[in-house]
Structures are given as structure tokens and as C-alpha cells.
Amino acid sequence: MLKGIRIIDFSQYLPGPYATLRLADLGAEIIKVESPIGDPARFPPEKDGGEKYIFRAQNRDKKSIILNLKERSEQLIAMDLIKQADVVIESFRPGVTKRLGISYEEVLIEKPDIVYCSLSGYGQEGVMSHLGSHDLNYMALSGVLSQLKDDDEKPVHPSTTIADLVGGLAASESIVAALLKKERTGEGSYLDIALADVMVTLMTNHVLIESATGRQKGLEKVHKEVICYSLYETKDGRFVSLGALEPKFWGNFCLAVNKDEWLSEHFSAPVETNSVYMEMKKLFKSRTLKEWTSFSVEVDCCMAPVLETNEVANHPYYKARNMIQQKWGHNYVATRYTEGCSLLTNSTFPPKHGEHTEELLAKVES
């Protein structure tokens, strides 16, 4: 869908490269501009001698060129690349692009219809724009982390970088929207994407509900308050998720486990004084995760197993949709759009540092 679109990518680490990975999966050409040192996400090497796995995961189907943007001559080369492109994305601290000769204001003079995306923690201006932060900080500040608490009301430290990934997704979404605007009007756009801003948009329900009712936990029925929407432990110490909020799904579940008498307890509380809840806990512990997984695809009741990372690829759903594919000796997650899943058969391996420098310089000079 984005075939013919060229993107100059000055970003590094995770949010920006994830954004351009999504755009590469849509068919865009991604030119990754790296310093003589390279994207820090490459280092240190893994045991097999290759770049870090986080780099490999985000940078397939891209080209790499080395430019020392502290040198004026190489700033001019970067500008020549930009003049041949549709999109620029950068993830430097505010003000750095001006020192490197690739600021939006400078680019706009040379390429008036450019789509220019600045991806940062706290935006290009404001009281916190000068501060460094990481994923955990954005989750904390936005209130999202406060919604991930254990039974003792302590925030749980996630093992996935939600802000980085959702921020990259928001950037790719905004870039595609800006390209549509450019297609319709001929005008470019400047996009100031802040990870902290993106994260607070995930609190849309919570913020409104709190202002209206004072309730901190958002939607009542999805936060440990009803037996039909909860996590249950299995016989082998694993967990399954039950999300039977609608009467038909709750009914399907109750009938499938031969418990018609539970139908009226649909929205009862998951507390020890609730006999139905205690019976449900006992029921779930009577079967293994494998058994409940089979149940979840046979009975339409909004149930799914809590899978570990090494189990996801073999689940029937992801296998049927070919979402996780083996390539270059490892598993990679594909991207599925309306035109089908991105097939990695013709994908190129994440580029070596500066692998395409000579090729791209030759095109600039010509």
C-alpha cells in the first residue's frame, strides 16, 4: 500500500524503528541513517556475534547509510536524501536536529511538502520536553501503570515496553494520515509525537469516568469486580482469562460446564463469601491449561489461555493466520493488514551498519 514512498529514518532504539518497521511492512522504502558509531540498539552483540535481538526485531527490510551529521558536508548529503523522500522521522532530544542541520525548518526550505515526524518523550516544547525518560516513566506519568496492580494494590512492573510500542504505532498512524493529506492537498505536515501524550490517550475511559464519578479504576466490570470477567488458575498452575460479559457468552459457559444454577450470578463479586465464585475457582483448577485451551475454541464464551511467549506461535489462531514466521533462524512477528499478512519470504535481513552507504551515495550524486 505504501510502495513508492521513501522514508528517511534518523531514529534509533525502539519507538522510531518500530514505527518504520510497520511502514516497511506496508511497502515503504526505509533508509536508516546512522552515525559512525551506529544505532545503540545494535550493541553489545549477541552470543552468535550478530546485532542485539531488539535491533533485529525492528529493522528488517531497511537500508542503512552512515553519515556523520556533525560534519557540514554530510549534513548536505542528508538533505539531498531528504529532497528525494516523502517522510522524515527523527527521535533526537528537542533542538538536536537544528545542530545537525536537519531541523524541520531547514528541511521545509528544501522540501516544502515533506511529512516530518519528531518522536520524543515529552514533545518538542513544554515544561518536561528537556527531560530524558523511558517506557516505565511514560506508563507511570500517564496513569496507565496505576491500572496494572496486584491484589495488594502495588503497581506491576511490565515486561513489555508498552509506551515505546504504542508510541511507534501512533507515529506510523500519524505518518500515514499525513501522507493521505499530502496526496489530497499537496501539503506536507509536521508531526510532534510525544510518548507521554500517546500513553495518556489510553486513559480515555478512565479520565472521563473519574471526572464524572470519582472512580479511579475505569469501567466497573473489567476490573476484578465480577466473576464473569477474571483470571482463573488451572490444575497445572497456569491461568486462563474469562471475559463473558454478555449474557449469551456467560450462558454458553455455564451450560457447557453443566452449571445452569450459575446463570443468575453473572455479575456477582469475586469474593470468598460468594459460593459460586469459589466453585468456579475449584472448577478451573480441575482441568489443565491444555484442556481449557481446547474448551476455549470449542465453546463461544470469550475465553483464552494466558500463553507464555514460547507458546504463542503454536496457538491455532496465530498458526492459521501465519502471524509468526521463521526467518533467518529465528521467529519474527509479521504484520497483518487488509491486504493480508506481510509475508517474510522476500524480506531482507536487518542491515549491517552502513551496508547501503555506497549504493545510496551513488544515487544522491547522480
Secondary structure, 3 states (H helix, E strand, C coil): CCCCCEEEECCCCCHHHHHHHHHHHCCCEEEEEECCCCCHHHCCCCCCCCCCHHHHHHCCCEEEEECCCCCHHHHHHHHHHHHCCCEEEECCCCCHHHHCCCCHHHHHHHCCCCEEEEEECCCCCCCCCCCCCCHHHHHHHHCCHHHCECCCCCECCCCCCHHHHHHHHHHHHHHHHHHHHHHHHCCCEEEEEEHHHHHHHCCHHHHHHHHHHCCCCCCHHHCCCCCCEEEEECCCCCEEEEECCCHHHHHHHHHHCCCHHHHHHCCCCCCCCCHHHHHHHHHHCCCCHHHHHHHHHHCCCCEEECCCHHHHCCCHHHHHCCCEEEECCEEEECCEECCEECCHHHCCCCCCCCCCHHHHHHHHHC
